[in-house]
Amino acid sequence: MIDRYKWYEVAALYVGLFFFLFFVLSPFIEGFLVSLKPLAQLFSRPYSFIPKTWSFDAYFTMWQSVPALGMHIFNSFFISTVVTLIVVVIVVPAAYAFARFNFAGAGFLLGAFLAVNMFSGAVLLIPLFRLMRTLGLLNTYWAMIVPGAAFLIPSSVWLLRTYLMRIPRELDEAAWVDGASRLYTLRRVILPLAMPGIVVVAIMTFIGAYAQQFIFALTFNSKTEFMPLPVGLFAFFGKQEVIWNELMAASFVGILPVMIVIIFLQRYLVAGLTAGAVKQ
């Protein structure tokens, strides 16, 4: 039986959780409170953490300050969605191959995937720019989709490979005995069992693609109609002042697509992260 915690142990646990969550969430709380303050109140002395007057005006005026803000949010969501679809389509068969096949150079390729993740996108901007220009992809959605997917595939292969290795090989062998091919086994036997892991990979990819758009969009695109949200937020930075309350409001509205995706898929996310934690 599991021993019950003492009252002071429970109290210490909750205090520790409170301070941890406070330091993690305080930037988001402060950003949200800034979006509710009038611009003049942001520079008052002494600075007040809690708004003296609450106002949601910034959530309405931000659309006037940046008329293309809605298009920027759509572009970010569209680019992240396409990147996620590409990564999932490529990663599923690749991870299955690394999990099930013992072929020469498998370890080297997995190590190479890790090496790719060690490089920042900023290091490869010049060769990527030359590549995008040669392929004629500059000033298009693909200029942000292609490098975004390339940087997210290696970590996704590692993550899904680990999940697929937990699925017993006996299931594959049973399908082969019944005359199923490798492709049929993957599609009808492995994929349904691996769906929680695939959903985890998709969510992580979507979040990563949403977060890494700035550097690629700033370098490979100069057309407003293709600009994602991170670059669109630059419009709030003026030469004389920064409209901080509208900037924070636009930032919170911009992350709504990611929050909605996580809310609707959180049960799959939890199932995928905890699967295999208990030995069968």
C-alpha positions in Angstrom: 0.0 0.0 0.0 1.1 3.6 -0.7 1.8 5.5 2.5 -0.2 8.7 3.0 1.6 11.9 2.9 1.9 14.0 6.1 0.1 17.3 6.1 3.3 19.3 6.0 4.5 17.2 3.0 1.3 18.0 1.1 1.7 21.7 2.1 5.3 21.7 0.9 4.3 20.0 -2.4 1.6 22.6 -3.1 3.9 25.5 -2.2 6.5 24.1 -4.6 4.0 23.7 -7.4 2.7 27.3 -6.8 6.2 28.9 -7.1 7.0 26.7 -10.1 3.8 27.6 -11.9 4.2 31.3 -10.9 7.6 31.5 -12.6 6.4 29.6 -15.7 3.1 31.5 -16.1 4.1 35.0 -14.9 5.3 36.2 -18.3 2.0 35.2 -19.9 0.0 36.7 -17.0 1.9 39.9 -17.3 1.5 40.0 -21.1 -2.3 39.5 -20.8 -2.5 42.2 -18.1 -0.5 44.6 -20.4 -3.1 44.0 -23.2 -5.8 45.2 -20.8 -4.0 48.4 -19.8 -4.4 51.8 -21.6 -1.1 52.7 -23.4 -0.5 55.7 -21.1 -0.7 53.5 -18.0 2.1 51.3 -19.2 4.7 54.0 -18.6 3.3 55.4 -15.3 5.5 55.6 -12.2 5.4 53.6 -10.1 4.6 50.7 -12.4 1.4 48.8 -11.4 1.3 45.1 -12.1 -2.5 45.0 -11.8 -4.3 47.4 -14.2 -5.9 50.4 -12.5 -8.5 50.5 -15.3 -9.5 47.4 -17.3 -10.1 47.8 -21.0 -10.4 45.4 -23.9 -10.0 48.2 -26.4 -6.6 46.9 -27.6 -8.3 43.7 -28.9 -10.4 45.9 -31.2 -8.0 48.6 -32.2 -5.2 46.1 -33.1 -7.2 45.3 -36.3 -7.0 48.9 -37.3 -3.3 49.3 -36.5 -2.5 46.2 -38.6 -5.3 45.7 -41.2 -3.6 42.5 -42.5 -3.4 40.9 -39.0 -6.1 38.3 -39.8 -4.2 37.3 -43.0 -1.0 36.9 -41.0 -2.8 34.7 -38.4 -4.2 32.6 -41.3 -0.8 32.3 -42.9 0.8 31.0 -39.7 -2.0 28.5 -39.3 -1.8 27.4 -42.9 2.0 27.0 -43.0 2.0 25.1 -39.7 -0.8 22.8 -40.9 1.0 22.0 -44.2 4.3 21.4 -42.4 2.6 19.0 -40.0 1.0 17.0 -42.8 4.3 16.7 -44.7 6.2 15.7 -41.6 3.6 13.1 -40.6 3.5 11.5 -44.0 7.3 11.2 -44.2 8.0 10.3 -40.6 5.5 7.4 -40.2 7.1 5.1 -42.8 10.6 6.3 -41.8 10.1 5.6 -38.1 8.5 2.2 -38.9 11.6 1.3 -40.9 14.0 2.3 -38.2 11.9 0.5 -35.5 11.5 -2.8 -37.4 14.3 -3.2 -39.9 18.0 -3.9 -39.1 19.8 -2.4 -42.0 23.4 -1.1 -42.5 23.8 2.5 -41.6 20.7 2.8 -39.4 22.7 3.9 -36.4 24.6 6.4 -38.5 21.4 7.9 -40.0 19.8 8.3 -36.6 23.0 10.0 -35.3 22.9 12.2 -38.4 19.3 13.2 -37.5 20.5 14.3 -34.1 23.4 16.2 -35.6 20.9 18.1 -37.8 19.0 19.2 -34.7 22.2 20.7 -33.3 22.3 23.3 -36.0 20.3 26.5 -35.7 18.3 27.7 -38.6 20.3 30.9 -38.6 23.5 29.1 -39.4 22.0 27.7 -42.6 20.2 30.8 -43.8 22.6 31.6 -46.6 22.7 28.2 -48.2 19.0 27.8 -47.7 18.4 31.2 -49.3 20.5 30.1 -52.3 18.6 26.8 -52.5 15.2 28.5 -52.3 16.2 31.0 -55.0 17.5 28.2 -57.3 14.2 26.3 -56.9 12.2 29.4 -57.4 10.4 29.2 -54.1 11.2 32.7 -52.8 8.2 34.8 -51.9 5.9 31.8 -51.7 4.5 29.7 -48.9 6.9 26.9 -49.8 9.8 29.1 -48.8 8.7 28.7 -45.2 7.1 25.2 -45.5 10.1 23.3 -47.0 12.8 24.4 -44.4 10.3 24.2 -41.6 9.5 20.6 -42.4 13.2 19.7 -42.9 14.2 20.9 -39.5 11.3 19.1 -37.7 11.5 15.7 -39.4 14.6 14.4 -37.5 13.3 14.9 -34.0 9.9 13.5 -35.1 11.5 10.3 -36.5 13.3 9.8 -33.1 10.1 10.4 -31.2 7.8 8.1 -33.2 10.5 5.4 -33.6 10.7 5.1 -29.8 6.9 4.7 -29.7 6.8 2.1 -32.4 9.4 0.0 -30.8 7.0 -0.5 -27.8 4.5 -2.2 -30.1 5.2 -6.0 -30.0 6.8 -7.4 -33.2 4.6 -10.5 -32.7 1.7 -8.4 -34.2 3.7 -8.0 -37.4 4.6 -11.6 -37.6 0.9 -12.6 -37.0 -0.1 -10.4 -39.9 2.6 -11.9 -42.2 1.4 -15.4 -41.3 -2.1 -14.4 -42.6 -0.5 -13.3 -45.8 -0.4 -9.5 -45.2 2.3 -7.4 -46.8 4.5 -4.9 -45.1 2.5 -2.0 -46.3 -0.8 -3.6 -45.3 0.6 -4.5 -41.9 1.7 -0.9 -41.4 -1.6 0.5 -42.5 -4.1 -1.9 -40.8 -2.2 -3.2 -37.8 0.5 -0.8 -36.7 -1.1 2.6 -37.5 -4.2 2.1 -35.3 -2.0 1.1 -32.4 0.4 4.0 -33.0 -2.2 6.7 -33.4 -1.5 8.2 -29.9 2.1 8.5 -30.8 1.4 10.0 -34.2 -0.9 12.5 -32.6 1.9 13.5 -30.2 4.3 13.9 -33.2 1.7 16.0 -35.1 1.0 18.3 -32.1 4.7 18.8 -31.4 5.3 19.5 -35.1 2.5 22.0 -35.3 3.7 23.9 -32.3 7.3 23.8 -33.6 6.3 25.0 -37.1 4.2 27.8 -35.5 7.2 28.9 -33.4 10.0 28.8 -36.1 8.3 30.8 -38.8 9.9 34.2 -38.0 13.5 33.6 -39.3 12.4 31.8 -42.5 9.7 34.4 -43.3 12.0 37.3 -42.7 14.7 35.9 -44.9 12.8 34.1 -47.7 9.7 36.3 -48.2 9.1 39.9 -48.8 5.4 39.8 -49.8 2.8 40.9 -47.3 0.2 38.3 -48.5 2.5 35.4 -47.4 3.8 36.9 -44.1 3.0 34.8 -41.0 2.1 36.3 -37.7 5.6 36.7 -36.1 6.6 39.0 -38.9 3.3 40.7 -39.0 3.7 41.7 -35.4 6.6 43.9 -36.5 4.0 46.4 -37.6 3.3 47.3 -34.0 6.9 48.5 -33.6 7.0 52.1 -34.7 9.9 54.5 -35.0 8.8 56.6 -32.0 6.9 54.2 -29.8 5.7 50.6 -29.5 2.0 49.9 -29.1 2.6 47.4 -26.4 -1.0 46.8 -25.4 -2.1 46.1 -28.9 1.1 44.0 -29.5 0.2 41.8 -26.5 -3.4 41.5 -27.6 -2.4 40.4 -31.1 0.1 37.9 -29.6 -2.6 36.3 -27.5 -5.1 36.2 -30.4 -2.3 34.7 -32.6 -1.7 31.8 -30.3 -5.4 30.9 -30.2 -5.1 28.3 -33.1 -2.4 26.5 -31.2 -4.4 26.5 -28.0 -7.5 25.2 -29.8 -5.5 22.4 -31.3 -4.0 21.4 -27.9 -7.4 21.6 -26.2 -9.1 19.3 -28.7 -6.3 16.8 -28.9 -5.0 16.9 -25.3 -6.5 13.5 -24.4 -4.5 11.9 -27.3 -1.4 13.9 -26.2 -1.6 12.6 -22.7 -2.2 9.0 -23.9 0.7 9.2 -26.2 3.1 10.6 -23.7 2.2 8.1 -21.0 1.9 5.0 -23.2 4.6 2.5 -22.3 5.3 4.0 -19.0 4.0 0.9 -17.3 5.6 -2.4 -18.1 3.1 -5.0 -19.5 
